[in-house]
């Protein structure tokens, strides 16, 4: 009985975690991306080379 309860709780926790990550991923970040210039014409540059982070 205890093992079944732990499996159910583990499954519920996994579903809640996946849902939280999905909501965070879709609900955050910039909006209206059309207002930003394309990278090729943007006057803003990174302070380091693009392939070195």
C-alpha positions in Angstrom: 0.0 0.0 0.0 2.8 2.4 0.9 4.6 1.7 -2.3 1.5 2.4 -4.4 1.0 5.7 -2.6 4.6 6.7 -3.2 4.2 5.9 -6.9 1.0 8.0 -7.2 2.6 10.9 -5.3 5.7 10.7 -7.5 3.6 10.7 -10.7 1.6 13.7 -9.4 4.7 15.6 -8.6 6.2 14.8 -12.0 3.1 16.1 -13.7 2.9 19.2 -11.6 6.6 19.9 -12.3 6.2 19.4 -16.0 3.2 21.7 -16.0 5.0 24.4 -14.1 8.0 24.3 -16.4 5.7 24.4 -19.4 3.7 27.4 -18.1 6.9 29.2 -17.2 8.4 28.5 -20.6 5.4 29.8 -22.5 4.4 32.7 -20.2 7.8 34.4 -19.8 10.0 36.2 -22.2 9.7 39.2 -24.5 6.4 40.1 -26.1 5.9 41.8 -29.5 9.2 40.6 -31.0 8.5 42.7 -34.1 9.5 45.9 -32.2 13.1 44.7 -32.0 15.5 45.1 -34.9 17.0 42.1 -36.7 20.3 40.9 -35.3 22.1 41.8 -38.6 21.1 45.5 -38.4 20.9 46.0 -34.7 23.2 48.6 -33.2 23.5 46.5 -30.0 26.5 44.2 -29.8 27.5 41.6 -27.3 30.5 42.5 -25.2 32.1 39.1 -26.1 32.3 37.1 -29.3 29.1 35.2 -30.2 30.7 31.8 -29.9 32.3 32.4 -26.5 30.0 32.7 -23.5 
